[in-house]
Amino acid sequence: MAETAANPAAPVAQVRELLTETLGLGARGAMLTAASPLLGALPELDSMAVATVLTALEERFGILIDDDDVSAETFETLGDLAALVARKTA
């Protein structure tokens, strides 16, 4: 994805939007930054929501996320999750 390479902030903004929509965060979603903690910090992000978010990321970005790609570190911050998307779309 050329847009991602040219603008490293693009995946963060796109993943923020996806999380906001998928988890129903409303105005709180707009306050998320790359450094914002996710897992354990967002009550909406439980184990079922993780699966839903992964499916939504695959659909929106046209990527395949393997089980090996998913760990607690993947969902530690918004930036970590966006970095996964950036790697998969490169």
N, C-alpha and C positions, 0 to 999 in steps of 0.2 A: 504494500500500500504506500504509494509515493507520498501521500499527505502525511502519513505517520513519520516517515523518515525526514521530511522537510520541517515538520513541526512536532517535536517530541511531546508537547503538551496536549496534542490532539487526542492520543489514546486516553489520557486522564479525563479529559472533558467528556469523551464519548462513553467511557466506562462509568463515570459519575452519573451521566444521564440514564444509562441502562440500570444502574443500581437504584436510582431514585424511582424510576418507573416500576421496576420489578419488585422492589421491597415496599413501595408505597411510602417513601420517605417525605414526600411533599417538600416544604421549604427547607427542612433539615438537609436534604440532599444537596442543595445549592451551596451549603457551607462546607461540604467535603473538599479537602485538598489532597494532594498526593501523599502528604504525611498523615492523613487521618487514619486512625486505627479502625479496622473493620470487625474482624472476628473477636467476639467478646465485648466489643464496644457498641455494636448495633444490635439491640435485642431482636430486631426483625431477621437478623442473619443467623438462623439456626441451621441444623443439618439439612432439613428439607429445602430451605431457601438457598443453601449453597448449591444443591443440585439444580434448582430452578435457574439460578444465576449462571451456572456453567452452560446450561442448555441455551439460555438467552444469548450468551456471548458467542457460542458456536453459530447460532442462527444469524445474529446481527453482523458478525465479522466474517462469516464463511470459513471458519476454522474448525479443526478437530482438536479437542483437548483430551489428551490421554490421561489415564489414571496416574501415571508417573509424574504428570505436570501439577497435580493437585496435592497440596500439603497445607498445614497451618500457616506456613510462611507465605504461601500464595495469597492468602486472605489476610495477612497481617496488616497491610495498609492499602489504601486505594492505589498508591503508586506501584506496589508490588503486583496487584491484580492487573493494572494497566501494562506493566512490564511484560507479563505473560502474553497479553494480547499483542503487544508490539513484536515480541519474538515470533509469535505464531503467524503474524501477517507480513513479516519481513520476507 
